[in-house]
Each structure stands twice: as C-alpha cells, then as structure tokens.
Amino acid sequence: MRICESGGKIILDIRNGNNLYLKLRYWYHNRKENFVTRGFDIRQIAGLFEAQGFKIHRKHPIGPRIPFGPLAYLLEVVRPVSQE
C-alpha cells in the first residue's frame, strides 16, 4: 500500500477464512507442519485497506460454488486519486 500511487491498483488473492473446508484443512496442516497456513475474513482485509484510504473495487470468488463460500477471493483494490 505504501508504494501504490494515487489512482493505482493492487491485485491480490486471499484464502477465505470462513470456508469450512479450508478451516479444517489448515487446522490439520498446522498440526503437522512447522509454519502456519491460514485464511482471512474478507471484512478484516477490507478494513485494513479502508484504514489506509483504499477501496475494494472488485471482488471475484475463486473455486467451486459450494454452500459455505468460495475457496478464495481475487481482489482489485484502488487508491483514490488524491485532490492535491
């Protein structure tokens, strides 16, 4: 976020922390491995960006359409053009 220009975009993907399948899979993985794998709540990520003046412009679900949510989201985040 620090190096994104005014009017610039950041593209990222996050794993959906609310997806039950991923919660169970990451819980199992974290018990076996020596590093942490985790998903994130889309609202937390949006809050981090909004606190820095960014807005989520587009949110694309990734993965199969399952009842408890997509596996991940592809986000397009925009820094508004400054009025300076």
Backbone torsions as a table, in degrees:
resi	resn	phi	psi	omega
1	MET	NA	-33.3	-176.1
2	ARG	-61.7	-35.6	-175.0
3	ILE	-100.7	2.3	179.3
4	CYS	-75.8	126.9	-179.4
5	GLU	-72.3	161.8	174.3
6	SER	-59.2	127.5	-176.9
7	GLY	83.4	-0.4	-178.8
8	GLY	-81.0	171.8	-178.2
9	LYS	-126.4	151.6	171.2
10	ILE	-122.8	130.7	177.4
11	ILE	-113.0	128.3	178.8
12	LEU	-150.5	161.4	173.2
13	ASP	-123.3	145.3	178.0
14	ILE	-130.2	147.7	173.7
15	ARG	-80.9	138.3	-176.4
16	ASN	-76.5	107.4	-179.9
17	GLY	-69.0	-12.3	179.0
18	ASN	-92.6	-1.7	179.9
19	ASN	-81.8	119.2	-175.6
20	LEU	-59.4	-42.0	178.8
21	TYR	-57.9	-47.0	-179.2
22	LEU	-67.4	-37.7	177.4
23	LYS	-57.1	-47.6	-179.6
24	LEU	-67.7	-42.3	-179.9
25	ARG	-63.3	-45.7	-179.4
26	TYR	-69.4	-35.7	176.1
27	TRP	-59.7	-46.9	179.3
28	TYR	-63.5	-45.4	-179.9
29	HIS	-61.0	-44.6	-177.5
30	ASN	-67.2	-24.1	175.6
31	ARG	-74.2	-30.7	-176.3
32	LYS	-90.6	-35.8	-170.8
33	GLU	-102.0	168.3	-176.1
34	ASN	-97.1	8.1	176.0
35	PHE	-134.7	155.3	-172.6
36	VAL	-90.7	132.2	171.5
37	THR	-113.4	133.6	-178.7
38	ARG	-149.5	160.3	173.9
39	GLY	-106.4	170.2	-177.7
40	PHE	-129.0	151.7	174.3
41	ASP	-83.1	127.6	-177.2
42	ILE	-57.1	-31.8	179.2
43	ARG	-68.1	-36.7	177.3
44	GLN	-65.2	-44.4	179.5
45	ILE	-63.1	-43.7	178.6
46	ALA	-60.5	-40.8	179.2
47	GLY	-63.2	-38.7	177.7
48	LEU	-62.6	-44.5	179.5
49	PHE	-68.7	-44.0	-179.0
50	GLU	-62.4	-34.1	178.4
51	ALA	-63.8	-23.2	179.3
52	GLN	-101.5	8.0	176.7
53	GLY	89.5	10.9	179.2
54	PHE	-94.8	162.6	174.4
55	LYS	-132.9	141.3	173.3
56	ILE	-76.4	114.5	-176.8
57	HIS	-84.5	-42.4	178.6
58	ARG	-140.1	146.4	177.9
59	LYS	-134.5	113.2	-178.4
60	HIS	-110.0	122.3	175.0
61	PRO	-69.7	143.4	179.6
62	ILE	-119.7	136.4	176.8
63	GLY	105.0	-179.1	-177.6
64	PRO	-66.8	151.0	176.1
65	ARG	-78.8	100.4	-179.1
66	ILE	-118.6	156.7	-173.0
67	PRO	-57.9	-32.6	-176.1
68	PHE	-100.4	27.0	170.1
69	GLY	103.2	160.9	180.0
70	PRO	-67.4	162.3	178.1
71	LEU	-71.4	-32.9	-176.4
72	ALA	-155.1	173.1	174.8
73	TYR	-130.3	139.9	169.2
74	LEU	-99.9	121.7	-174.9
75	LEU	-111.6	139.2	170.4
76	GLU	-114.1	112.4	-175.5
77	VAL	-111.2	135.6	-174.8
78	VAL	-119.7	136.6	170.5
79	ARG	-92.7	120.1	-179.7
80	PRO	-58.1	152.4	177.0
81	VAL	-68.4	127.8	-178.9
82	SER	-74.8	153.2	-177.9
83	GLN	-91.9	12.6	-178.0
84	GLU	-76.1	NA	NA
